[in-house]
Amino acid sequence: MTLYQFNNLDEMEQLEAIWDNGVQVAEREDDVNRYKLYQIDAFYVEEEWHKEYKVRRAFRSFASTNAEMLEPYLDKINLGF
């Protein structure tokens, strides 16, 4: 699956794609939200959840070369070394 294909799916199909093909690589949180980072093939999907209300607020998908989006997770990703 490509980033373009993922972005053209509706929300339910995106959830299925994450469930079937995604690998959770990191998690983080701030005062309000919890974030999970998934890798699907050559791109990433960030899932944002509101901690208090326990509702999904957003999906953000981006290319693996987007260092700005990956930066908050870099110290949490275990590369197995």
mmCIF file as gemmi writes it, N, C-alpha and C atoms, coordinates in Angstrom:
data_model
loop_
_atom_site.group_PDB
_atom_site.id
_atom_site.type_symbol
_atom_site.label_atom_id
_atom_site.label_alt_id
_atom_site.label_comp_id
_atom_site.label_asym_id
_atom_site.label_entity_id
_atom_site.label_seq_id
_atom_site.pdbx_PDB_ins_code
_atom_site.Cartn_x
_atom_site.Cartn_y
_atom_site.Cartn_z
_atom_site.occupancy
_atom_site.B_iso_or_equiv
_atom_site.pdbx_formal_charge
_atom_site.auth_seq_id
_atom_site.auth_asym_id
_atom_site.pdbx_PDB_model_num
ATOM 1 N N . MET Axp A 1 ? 0.848 -1.175 0 1 0 ? 1 A 1
ATOM 2 C CA . MET Axp A 1 ? 0 0 0 1 0 ? 1 A 1
ATOM 3 C C . MET Axp A 1 ? 0.896 1.24 0 1 0 ? 1 A 1
ATOM 4 N N . THR Axp A 2 ? 0.466 2.233 -0.725 1 0 ? 2 A 1
ATOM 5 C CA . THR Axp A 2 ? 1.209 3.493 -0.769 1 0 ? 2 A 1
ATOM 6 C C . THR Axp A 2 ? 0.52 4.538 0.105 1 0 ? 2 A 1
ATOM 7 N N . LEU Axp A 3 ? 1.239 5.596 0.41 1 0 ? 3 A 1
ATOM 8 C CA . LEU Axp A 3 ? 0.676 6.715 1.16 1 0 ? 3 A 1
ATOM 9 C C . LEU Axp A 3 ? -0.534 7.284 0.431 1 0 ? 3 A 1
ATOM 10 N N . TYR Axp A 4 ? -0.428 7.432 -0.876 1 0 ? 4 A 1
ATOM 11 C CA . TYR Axp A 4 ? -1.532 7.955 -1.683 1 0 ? 4 A 1
ATOM 12 C C . TYR Axp A 4 ? -2.759 7.056 -1.568 1 0 ? 4 A 1
ATOM 13 N N . GLN Axp A 5 ? -2.577 5.745 -1.66 1 0 ? 5 A 1
ATOM 14 C CA . GLN Axp A 5 ? -3.694 4.808 -1.552 1 0 ? 5 A 1
ATOM 15 C C . GLN Axp A 5 ? -4.348 4.901 -0.17 1 0 ? 5 A 1
ATOM 16 N N . PHE Axp A 6 ? -3.525 4.979 0.876 1 0 ? 6 A 1
ATOM 17 C CA . PHE Axp A 6 ? -4.056 5.091 2.232 1 0 ? 6 A 1
ATOM 18 C C . PHE Axp A 6 ? -4.885 6.362 2.382 1 0 ? 6 A 1
ATOM 19 N N . ASN Axp A 7 ? -4.381 7.478 1.888 1 0 ? 7 A 1
ATOM 20 C CA . ASN Axp A 7 ? -5.085 8.755 2.017 1 0 ? 7 A 1
ATOM 21 C C . ASN Axp A 7 ? -6.41 8.78 1.268 1 0 ? 7 A 1
ATOM 22 N N . ASN Axp A 8 ? -6.566 7.93 0.264 1 0 ? 8 A 1
ATOM 23 C CA . ASN Axp A 8 ? -7.817 7.881 -0.495 1 0 ? 8 A 1
ATOM 24 C C . ASN Axp A 8 ? -8.856 6.947 0.117 1 0 ? 8 A 1
ATOM 25 N N . LEU Axp A 9 ? -8.518 6.268 1.208 1 0 ? 9 A 1
ATOM 26 C CA . LEU Axp A 9 ? -9.475 5.404 1.891 1 0 ? 9 A 1
ATOM 27 C C . LEU Axp A 9 ? -10.355 6.233 2.819 1 0 ? 9 A 1
ATOM 28 N N . ASP Axp A 10 ? -11.572 5.735 3.081 1 0 ? 10 A 1
ATOM 29 C CA . ASP Axp A 10 ? -12.385 6.402 4.098 1 0 ? 10 A 1
ATOM 30 C C . ASP Axp A 10 ? -11.875 5.978 5.476 1 0 ? 10 A 1
ATOM 31 N N . GLU Axp A 11 ? -12.391 6.585 6.527 1 0 ? 11 A 1
ATOM 32 C CA . GLU Axp A 11 ? -11.85 6.364 7.873 1 0 ? 11 A 1
ATOM 33 C C . GLU Axp A 11 ? -11.915 4.891 8.286 1 0 ? 11 A 1
ATOM 34 N N . MET Axp A 12 ? -13.011 4.207 8.002 1 0 ? 12 A 1
ATOM 35 C CA . MET Axp A 12 ? -13.129 2.801 8.376 1 0 ? 12 A 1
ATOM 36 C C . MET Axp A 12 ? -12.099 1.948 7.628 1 0 ? 12 A 1
ATOM 37 N N . GLU Axp A 13 ? -11.894 2.238 6.357 1 0 ? 13 A 1
ATOM 38 C CA . GLU Axp A 13 ? -10.893 1.507 5.579 1 0 ? 13 A 1
ATOM 39 C C . GLU Axp A 13 ? -9.483 1.799 6.079 1 0 ? 13 A 1
ATOM 40 N N . GLN Axp A 14 ? -9.233 3.035 6.505 1 0 ? 14 A 1
ATOM 41 C CA . GLN Axp A 14 ? -7.933 3.365 7.087 1 0 ? 14 A 1
ATOM 42 C C . GLN Axp A 14 ? -7.698 2.575 8.368 1 0 ? 14 A 1
ATOM 43 N N . LEU Axp A 15 ? -8.721 2.47 9.207 1 0 ? 15 A 1
ATOM 44 C CA . LEU Axp A 15 ? -8.603 1.667 10.426 1 0 ? 15 A 1
ATOM 45 C C . LEU Axp A 15 ? -8.279 0.218 10.095 1 0 ? 15 A 1
ATOM 46 N N . GLU Axp A 16 ? -8.951 -0.337 9.094 1 0 ? 16 A 1
ATOM 47 C CA . GLU Axp A 16 ? -8.69 -1.712 8.679 1 0 ? 16 A 1
ATOM 48 C C . GLU Axp A 16 ? -7.265 -1.872 8.157 1 0 ? 16 A 1
ATOM 49 N N . ALA Axp A 17 ? -6.796 -0.891 7.392 1 0 ? 17 A 1
ATOM 50 C CA . ALA Axp A 17 ? -5.434 -0.948 6.854 1 0 ? 17 A 1
ATOM 51 C C . ALA Axp A 17 ? -4.406 -0.926 7.988 1 0 ? 17 A 1
ATOM 52 N N . ILE Axp A 18 ? -4.649 -0.097 8.998 1 0 ? 18 A 1
ATOM 53 C CA . ILE Axp A 18 ? -3.746 -0.051 10.149 1 0 ? 18 A 1
ATOM 54 C C . ILE Axp A 18 ? -3.795 -1.378 10.895 1 0 ? 18 A 1
ATOM 55 N N . TRP Axp A 19 ? -4.986 -1.893 11.127 1 0 ? 19 A 1
ATOM 56 C CA . TRP Axp A 19 ? -5.149 -3.157 11.849 1 0 ? 19 A 1
ATOM 57 C C . TRP Axp A 19 ? -4.476 -4.313 11.109 1 0 ? 19 A 1
ATOM 58 N N . ASP Axp A 20 ? -4.678 -4.373 9.78 1 0 ? 20 A 1
ATOM 59 C CA . ASP Axp A 20 ? -4.167 -5.499 8.985 1 0 ? 20 A 1
ATOM 60 C C . ASP Axp A 20 ? -2.691 -5.374 8.625 1 0 ? 20 A 1
ATOM 61 N N . ASN Axp A 21 ? -2.207 -4.156 8.387 1 0 ? 21 A 1
ATOM 62 C CA . ASN Axp A 21 ? -0.868 -3.961 7.833 1 0 ? 21 A 1
ATOM 63 C C . ASN Axp A 21 ? 0.072 -3.123 8.683 1 0 ? 21 A 1
ATOM 64 N N . GLY Axp A 22 ? -0.466 -2.437 9.667 1 0 ? 22 A 1
ATOM 65 C CA . GLY Axp A 22 ? 0.353 -1.522 10.449 1 0 ? 22 A 1
ATOM 66 C C . GLY Axp A 22 ? 1.133 -2.209 11.551 1 0 ? 22 A 1
ATOM 67 N N . VAL Axp A 23 ? 2.284 -1.661 11.827 1 0 ? 23 A 1
ATOM 68 C CA . VAL Axp A 23 ? 3.121 -2.106 12.94 1 0 ? 23 A 1
ATOM 69 C C . VAL Axp A 23 ? 3.311 -0.901 13.849 1 0 ? 23 A 1
ATOM 70 N N . GLN Axp A 24 ? 2.859 -1.011 15.101 1 0 ? 24 A 1
ATOM 71 C CA . GLN Axp A 24 ? 3.042 0.105 16.026 1 0 ? 24 A 1
ATOM 72 C C . GLN Axp A 24 ? 4.513 0.191 16.389 1 0 ? 24 A 1
ATOM 73 N N . VAL Axp A 25 ? 5.094 1.36 16.154 1 0 ? 25 A 1
ATOM 74 C CA . VAL Axp A 25 ? 6.524 1.533 16.415 1 0 ? 25 A 1
ATOM 75 C C . VAL Axp A 25 ? 6.817 2.446 17.601 1 0 ? 25 A 1
ATOM 76 N N . ALA Axp A 26 ? 5.845 3.256 18.014 1 0 ? 26 A 1
ATOM 77 C CA . ALA Axp A 26 ? 6.099 4.149 19.143 1 0 ? 26 A 1
ATOM 78 C C . ALA Axp A 26 ? 4.792 4.717 19.667 1 0 ? 26 A 1
ATOM 79 N N . GLU Axp A 27 ? 4.885 5.248 20.881 1 0 ? 27 A 1
ATOM 80 C CA . GLU Axp A 27 ? 3.779 5.91 21.547 1 0 ? 27 A 1
ATOM 81 C C . GLU Axp A 27 ? 4.322 7.101 22.299 1 0 ? 27 A 1
ATOM 82 N N . ARG Axp A 28 ? 3.503 8.135 22.42 1 0 ? 28 A 1
ATOM 83 C CA . ARG Axp A 28 ? 3.876 9.29 23.227 1 0 ? 28 A 1
ATOM 84 C C . ARG Axp A 28 ? 2.599 9.966 23.692 1 0 ? 28 A 1
ATOM 85 N N . GLU Axp A 29 ? 2.732 10.883 24.63 1 0 ? 29 A 1
ATOM 86 C CA . GLU Axp A 29 ? 1.565 11.637 25.064 1 0 ? 29 A 1
ATOM 87 C C . GLU Axp A 29 ? 1.978 13.017 25.531 1 0 ? 29 A 1
ATOM 88 N N . ASP Axp A 30 ? 0.996 13.91 25.531 1 0 ? 30 A 1
ATOM 89 C CA . ASP Axp A 30 ? 1.181 15.237 26.1 1 0 ? 30 A 1
ATOM 90 C C . ASP Axp A 30 ? 0.097 15.427 27.149 1 0 ? 30 A 1
ATOM 91 N N . ASP Axp A 31 ? -0.163 16.643 27.555 1 0 ? 31 A 1
ATOM 92 C CA . ASP Axp A 31 ? -1.146 16.886 28.614 1 0 ? 31 A 1
ATOM 93 C C . ASP Axp A 31 ? -2.565 16.493 28.216 1 0 ? 31 A 1
ATOM 94 N N . VAL Axp A 32 ? -2.883 16.572 26.936 1 0 ? 32 A 1
ATOM 95 C CA . VAL Axp A 32 ? -4.25 16.369 26.476 1 0 ? 32 A 1
ATOM 96 C C . VAL Axp A 32 ? -4.419 15.091 25.661 1 0 ? 32 A 1
ATOM 97 N N . ASN Axp A 33 ? -3.445 14.75 24.849 1 0 ? 33 A 1
ATOM 98 C CA . ASN Axp A 33 ? -3.596 13.663 23.881 1 0 ? 33 A 1
ATOM 99 C C . ASN Axp A 33 ? -2.581 12.549 24.053 1 0 ? 33 A 1
ATOM 100 N N . ARG Axp A 34 ? -2.954 11.382 23.545 1 0 ? 34 A 1
ATOM 101 C CA . ARG Axp A 34 ? -2.049 10.232 23.431 1 0 ? 34 A 1
ATOM 102 C C . ARG Axp A 34 ? -1.891 9.979 21.928 1 0 ? 34 A 1
ATOM 103 N N . TYR Axp A 35 ? -0.673 9.681 21.501 1 0 ? 35 A 1
ATOM 104 C CA . TYR Axp A 35 ? -0.371 9.466 20.098 1 0 ? 35 A 1
ATOM 105 C C . TYR Axp A 35 ? 0.249 8.088 19.92 1 0 ? 35 A 1
ATOM 106 N N . LYS Axp A 36 ? -0.151 7.398 18.851 1 0 ? 36 A 1
ATOM 107 C CA . LYS Axp A 36 ? 0.457 6.128 18.482 1 0 ? 36 A 1
ATOM 108 C C . LYS Axp A 36 ? 0.967 6.262 17.055 1 0 ? 36 A 1
ATOM 109 N N . LEU Axp A 37 ? 2.168 5.785 16.83 1 0 ? 37 A 1
ATOM 110 C CA . LEU Axp A 37 ? 2.784 5.846 15.511 1 0 ? 37 A 1
ATOM 111 C C . LEU Axp A 37 ? 2.843 4.435 14.933 1 0 ? 37 A 1
ATOM 112 N N . TYR Axp A 38 ? 2.291 4.285 13.738 1 0 ? 38 A 1
ATOM 113 C CA . TYR Axp A 38 ? 2.288 3.014 13.027 1 0 ? 38 A 1
ATOM 114 C C . TYR Axp A 38 ? 3.074 3.15 11.732 1 0 ? 38 A 1
ATOM 115 N N . GLN Axp A 39 ? 3.746 2.089 11.34 1 0 ? 39 A 1
ATOM 116 C CA . GLN Axp A 39 ? 4.389 2.043 10.036 1 0 ? 39 A 1
ATOM 117 C C . GLN Axp A 39 ? 3.616 1.073 9.163 1 0 ? 39 A 1
ATOM 118 N N . ILE Axp A 40 ? 3.302 1.528 7.954 1 0 ? 40 A 1
ATOM 119 C CA . ILE Axp A 40 ? 2.686 0.686 6.932 1 0 ? 40 A 1
ATOM 120 C C . ILE Axp A 40 ? 3.564 0.825 5.699 1 0 ? 40 A 1
ATOM 121 N N . ASP Axp A 41 ? 4.203 -0.25 5.324 1 0 ? 41 A 1
ATOM 122 C CA . ASP Axp A 41 ? 5.116 -0.238 4.179 1 0 ? 41 A 1
ATOM 123 C C . ASP Axp A 41 ? 6.098 0.917 4.322 1 0 ? 41 A 1
ATOM 124 N N . ALA Axp A 42 ? 6.099 1.87 3.379 1 0 ? 42 A 1
ATOM 125 C CA . ALA Axp A 42 ? 7.106 2.937 3.388 1 0 ? 42 A 1
ATOM 126 C C . ALA Axp A 42 ? 6.571 4.276 3.899 1 0 ? 42 A 1
ATOM 127 N N . PHE Axp A 43 ? 5.504 4.24 4.731 1 0 ? 43 A 1
ATOM 128 C CA . PHE Axp A 43 ? 4.986 5.485 5.296 1 0 ? 43 A 1
ATOM 129 C C . PHE Axp A 43 ? 4.512 5.239 6.724 1 0 ? 43 A 1
ATOM 130 N N . TYR Axp A 44 ? 4.197 6.332 7.42 1 0 ? 44 A 1
ATOM 131 C CA . TYR Axp A 44 ? 3.763 6.278 8.809 1 0 ? 44 A 1
ATOM 132 C C . TYR Axp A 44 ? 2.374 6.879 8.958 1 0 ? 44 A 1
ATOM 133 N N . VAL Axp A 45 ? 1.668 6.419 9.987 1 0 ? 45 A 1
ATOM 134 C CA . VAL Axp A 45 ? 0.373 6.981 10.349 1 0 ? 45 A 1
ATOM 135 C C . VAL Axp A 45 ? 0.419 7.281 11.84 1 0 ? 45 A 1
ATOM 136 N N . GLU Axp A 46 ? 0.1 8.529 12.185 1 0 ? 46 A 1
ATOM 137 C CA . GLU Axp A 46 ? 0.002 8.92 13.58 1 0 ? 46 A 1
ATOM 138 C C . GLU Axp A 46 ? -1.473 8.987 13.942 1 0 ? 46 A 1
ATOM 139 N N . GLU Axp A 47 ? -1.825 8.285 15.011 1 0 ? 47 A 1
ATOM 140 C CA . GLU Axp A 47 ? -3.198 8.281 15.509 1 0 ? 47 A 1
ATOM 141 C C . GLU Axp A 47 ? -3.221 9.113 16.786 1 0 ? 47 A 1
ATOM 142 N N . GLU Axp A 48 ? -4.122 10.063 16.852 1 0 ? 48 A 1
ATOM 143 C CA . GLU Axp A 48 ? -4.228 10.963 18.006 1 0 ? 48 A 1
ATOM 144 C C . GLU Axp A 48 ? -5.515 10.673 18.76 1 0 ? 48 A 1
ATOM 145 N N . TRP Axp A 49 ? -5.384 10.438 20.072 1 0 ? 49 A 1
ATOM 146 C CA . TRP Axp A 49 ? -6.536 10.169 20.937 1 0 ? 49 A 1
ATOM 147 C C . TRP Axp A 49 ? -6.596 11.21 22.041 1 0 ? 49 A 1
ATOM 148 N N . HIS Axp A 50 ? -7.804 11.679 22.335 1 0 ? 50 A 1
ATOM 149 C CA . HIS Axp A 50 ? -8.007 12.567 23.474 1 0 ? 50 A 1
ATOM 150 C C . HIS Axp A 50 ? -8.012 11.7 24.732 1 0 ? 50 A 1
ATOM 151 N N . LYS Axp A 51 ? -7.146 12 25.682 1 0 ? 51 A 1
ATOM 152 C CA . LYS Axp A 51 ? -6.982 11.14 26.857 1 0 ? 51 A 1
ATOM 153 C C . LYS Axp A 51 ? -8.219 11.141 27.763 1 0 ? 51 A 1
ATOM 154 N N . GLU Axp A 52 ? -8.775 12.292 28.018 1 0 ? 52 A 1
ATOM 155 C CA . GLU Axp A 52 ? -9.898 12.371 28.951 1 0 ? 52 A 1
ATOM 156 C C . GLU Axp A 52 ? -11.178 11.784 28.357 1 0 ? 52 A 1
ATOM 157 N N . TYR Axp A 53 ? -11.476 12.133 27.112 1 0 ? 53 A 1
ATOM 158 C CA . TYR Axp A 53 ? -12.739 11.698 26.494 1 0 ? 53 A 1
ATOM 159 C C . TYR Axp A 53 ? -12.619 10.364 25.76 1 0 ? 53 A 1
ATOM 160 N N . LYS Axp A 54 ? -11.387 9.868 25.613 1 0 ? 54 A 1
ATOM 161 C CA . LYS Axp A 54 ? -11.129 8.578 24.972 1 0 ? 54 A 1
ATOM 162 C C . LYS Axp A 54 ? -11.768 8.485 23.582 1 0 ? 54 A 1
ATOM 163 N N . VAL Axp A 55 ? -11.53 9.516 22.791 1 0 ? 55 A 1
ATOM 164 C CA . VAL Axp A 55 ? -12.017 9.54 21.41 1 0 ? 55 A 1
ATOM 165 C C . VAL Axp A 55 ? -10.854 9.82 20.466 1 0 ? 55 A 1
ATOM 166 N N . ARG Axp A 56 ? -10.916 9.203 19.294 1 0 ? 56 A 1
ATOM 167 C CA . ARG Axp A 56 ? -9.903 9.454 18.27 1 0 ? 56 A 1
ATOM 168 C C . ARG Axp A 56 ? -10.159 10.843 17.704 1 0 ? 56 A 1
ATOM 169 N N . ARG Axp A 57 ? -9.108 11.622 17.65 1 0 ? 57 A 1
ATOM 170 C CA . ARG Axp A 57 ? -9.244 12.982 17.136 1 0 ? 57 A 1
ATOM 171 C C . ARG Axp A 57 ? -8.75 13.12 15.712 1 0 ? 57 A 1
ATOM 172 N N . ALA Axp A 58 ? -7.742 12.322 15.327 1 0 ? 58 A 1
ATOM 173 C CA . ALA Axp A 58 ? -7.184 12.514 13.988 1 0 ? 58 A 1
ATOM 174 C C . ALA Axp A 58 ? -6.271 11.357 13.604 1 0 ? 58 A 1
ATOM 175 N N . PHE Axp A 59 ? -6.125 11.2 12.298 1 0 ? 59 A 1
ATOM 176 C CA . PHE Axp A 59 ? -5.082 10.399 11.689 1 0 ? 59 A 1
ATOM 177 C C . PHE Axp A 59 ? -4.223 11.352 10.883 1 0 ? 59 A 1
ATOM 178 N N . ARG Axp A 60 ? -2.904 11.206 10.963 1 0 ? 60 A 1
ATOM 179 C CA . ARG Axp A 60 ? -1.998 11.97 10.109 1 0 ? 60 A 1
ATOM 180 C C . ARG Axp A 60 ? -1.05 10.966 9.469 1 0 ? 60 A 1
ATOM 181 N N . SER Axp A 61 ? -1.039 10.946 8.162 1 0 ? 61 A 1
ATOM 182 C CA . SER Axp A 61 ? -0.131 10.045 7.461 1 0 ? 61 A 1
ATOM 183 C C . SER Axp A 61 ? 0.95 10.872 6.789 1 0 ? 61 A 1
ATOM 184 N N . PHE Axp A 62 ? 2.157 10.286 6.736 1 0 ? 62 A 1
ATOM 185 C CA . PHE Axp A 62 ? 3.27 11.036 6.16 1 0 ? 62 A 1
ATOM 186 C C . PHE Axp A 62 ? 4.346 10.073 5.688 1 0 ? 62 A 1
ATOM 187 N N . ALA Axp A 63 ? 5.17 10.572 4.79 1 0 ? 63 A 1
ATOM 188 C CA . ALA Axp A 63 ? 6.253 9.765 4.222 1 0 ? 63 A 1
ATOM 189 C C . ALA Axp A 63 ? 7.331 9.511 5.263 1 0 ? 63 A 1
ATOM 190 N N . SER Axp A 64 ? 8.029 8.427 5.095 1 0 ? 64 A 1
ATOM 191 C CA . SER Axp A 64 ? 9.079 8.061 6.039 1 0 ? 64 A 1
ATOM 192 C C . SER Axp A 64 ? 10.229 9.063 6.037 1 0 ? 64 A 1
ATOM 193 N N . THR Axp A 65 ? 10.286 9.934 5.062 1 0 ? 65 A 1
ATOM 194 C CA . THR Axp A 65 ? 11.352 10.927 4.979 1 0 ? 65 A 1
ATOM 195 C C . THR Axp A 65 ? 10.999 12.237 5.689 1 0 ? 65 A 1
ATOM 196 N N . ASN Axp A 66 ? 9.804 12.318 6.286 1 0 ? 66 A 1
ATOM 197 C CA . ASN Axp A 66 ? 9.381 13.542 6.956 1 0 ? 66 A 1
ATOM 198 C C . ASN Axp A 66 ? 9.943 13.578 8.375 1 0 ? 66 A 1
ATOM 199 N N . ALA Axp A 67 ? 11.137 14.093 8.522 1 0 ? 67 A 1
ATOM 200 C CA . ALA Axp A 67 ? 11.834 14.11 9.806 1 0 ? 67 A 1
ATOM 201 C C . ALA Axp A 67 ? 11.089 14.935 10.851 1 0 ? 67 A 1
ATOM 202 N N . GLU Axp A 68 ? 10.406 15.984 10.437 1 0 ? 68 A 1
ATOM 203 C CA . GLU Axp A 68 ? 9.687 16.84 11.379 1 0 ? 68 A 1
ATOM 204 C C . GLU Axp A 68 ? 8.575 16.064 12.094 1 0 ? 68 A 1
ATOM 205 N N . MET Axp A 69 ? 7.859 15.221 11.367 1 0 ? 69 A 1
ATOM 206 C CA . MET Axp A 69 ? 6.787 14.425 11.974 1 0 ? 69 A 1
ATOM 207 C C . MET Axp A 69 ? 7.341 13.27 12.815 1 0 ? 69 A 1
ATOM 208 N N . LEU Axp A 70 ? 8.494 12.742 12.434 1 0 ? 70 A 1
ATOM 209 C CA . LEU Axp A 70 ? 9.092 11.631 13.177 1 0 ? 70 A 1
ATOM 210 C C . LEU Axp A 70 ? 9.823 12.083 14.439 1 0 ? 70 A 1
ATOM 211 N N . GLU Axp A 71 ? 10.276 13.317 14.467 1 0 ? 71 A 1
ATOM 212 C CA . GLU Axp A 71 ? 11.137 13.819 15.545 1 0 ? 71 A 1
ATOM 213 C C . GLU Axp A 71 ? 10.589 13.546 16.945 1 0 ? 71 A 1
ATOM 214 N N . PRO Axp A 72 ? 9.29 13.752 17.233 1 0 ? 72 A 1
ATOM 215 C CA . PRO Axp A 72 ? 8.809 13.509 18.599 1 0 ? 72 A 1
ATOM 216 C C . PRO Axp A 72 ? 8.928 12.048 19.05 1 0 ? 72 A 1
ATOM 217 N N . TYR Axp A 73 ? 9.131 11.137 18.12 1 0 ? 73 A 1
ATOM 218 C CA . TYR Axp A 73 ? 9.18 9.711 18.438 1 0 ? 73 A 1
ATOM 219 C C . TYR Axp A 73 ? 10.592 9.135 18.47 1 0 ? 73 A 1
ATOM 220 N N . LEU Axp A 74 ? 11.561 9.855 17.982 1 0 ? 74 A 1
ATOM 221 C CA . LEU Axp A 74 ? 12.886 9.272 17.777 1 0 ? 74 A 1
ATOM 222 C C . LEU Axp A 74 ? 13.504 8.69 19.04 1 0 ? 74 A 1
ATOM 223 N N . ASP Axp A 75 ? 13.293 9.311 20.18 1 0 ? 75 A 1
ATOM 224 C CA . ASP Axp A 75 ? 13.871 8.763 21.403 1 0 ? 75 A 1
ATOM 225 C C . ASP Axp A 75 ? 13.068 7.591 21.971 1 0 ? 75 A 1
ATOM 226 N N . LYS Axp A 76 ? 11.906 7.275 21.363 1 0 ? 76 A 1
ATOM 227 C CA . LYS Axp A 76 ? 11.059 6.194 21.833 1 0 ? 76 A 1
ATOM 228 C C . LYS Axp A 76 ? 11.09 4.954 20.947 1 0 ? 76 A 1
ATOM 229 N N . ILE Axp A 77 ? 11.696 5.069 19.764 1 0 ? 77 A 1
ATOM 230 C CA . ILE Axp A 77 ? 11.734 3.951 18.836 1 0 ? 77 A 1
ATOM 231 C C . ILE Axp A 77 ? 12.921 3.059 19.165 1 0 ? 77 A 1
ATOM 232 N N . ASN Axp A 78 ? 12.642 1.784 19.399 1 0 ? 78 A 1
ATOM 233 C CA . ASN Axp A 78 ? 13.677 0.82 19.706 1 0 ? 78 A 1
ATOM 234 C C . ASN Axp A 78 ? 14.137 0.181 18.398 1 0 ? 78 A 1
ATOM 235 N N . LEU Axp A 79 ? 15.375 0.438 18.016 1 0 ? 79 A 1
ATOM 236 C CA . LEU Axp A 79 ? 15.911 -0.119 16.772 1 0 ? 79 A 1
ATOM 237 C C . LEU Axp A 79 ? 16.543 -1.479 16.972 1 0 ? 79 A 1
ATOM 238 N N . GLY Axp A 80 ? 16.532 -1.977 18.186 1 0 ? 80 A 1
ATOM 239 C CA . GLY Axp A 80 ? 17.026 -3.319 18.461 1 0 ? 80 A 1
ATOM 240 C C . GLY Axp A 80 ? 18.526 -3.468 18.521 1 0 ? 80 A 1
ATOM 241 N N . PHE Axp A 81 ? 19.249 -2.387 18.703 1 0 ? 81 A 1
ATOM 242 C CA . PHE Axp A 81 ? 20.714 -2.459 18.792 1 0 ? 81 A 1
ATOM 243 C C . PHE Axp A 81 ? 21.146 -2.532 20.23 1 0 ? 81 A 1
